[in-house]
């Protein structure tokens, strides 16, 4: 009889505990659902999680990530009071912070901020890189609107300051002549009928000069990178590399620039051709 009473007492206690746990679970589930709807999702103060509506796409981010770089639009909004936050930025119909920016570009920037925050070395964080050079202008505009202008990727100086040559007589196959590249020195971009790159094989005939310059090496394949090659010059006997000079080539996203030096003799010109960078 005593054993039966103890068993019944244990069953009652177990039933009460299970009921309490169930009610607590239901309360937590209901609270979590409400947090997800409004975007006010809390763990601790520093790890407070925000649900953002970015151009119609929902994204989670912690307070630490969004405020990692101070004095930006994101940090100002997140660090403000709830009342002031509604004045600083739009909210959607569910009360979530609404950011009217392209979701793909914002997510790419957010991932970099998240990595920087996790690494915790702010002194090493200098540039927020675009996902592709094709969208660099749009990406930079977004960073400016978020107060992150100084974290835009800086272009190599040679991609903004360079000589331009559009002379069609230097295009490979045009024939010899008496012209020389003595005055074409420094970073140079070839355009239009001149082609857009220096050829990578010794030309059979000149390109406006008796000696032809051609690039022994490779073009850079990644934007904003530079390769070091050799600029060879043929001679009248068509010896492929009678003389040479070092040459650097920089990929500027949609075009290449070449750092030219005065040729070792005249009349000599680099030969150009058309090349598809994509």
Secondary structure as UniProt FT lines:
FT   HELIX           2..38
FT   STRAND          40..41
FT   TURN            46..47
FT   STRAND          49..54
FT   TURN            55..56
FT   STRAND          57..62
FT   HELIX           63..66
FT   HELIX           73..79
FT   HELIX           82..88
FT   TURN            93..94
FT   STRAND          97..99
FT   HELIX           103..119
FT   HELIX           122..124
FT   HELIX           133..135
FT   HELIX           136..145
FT   TURN            146..147
FT   HELIX           149..151
FT   HELIX           157..159
FT   STRAND          163..165
FT   HELIX           168..170
FT   TURN            172..173
FT   TURN            182..183
FT   STRAND          186..190
FT   HELIX           192..194
FT   STRAND          197..198
FT   STRAND          211..216
FT   TURN            223..224
FT   STRAND          226..233
FT   TURN            236..237
FT   TURN            240..241
FT   STRAND          243..251
FT   STRAND          256..260
FT   STRAND          268..270
FT   STRAND          272..273
//
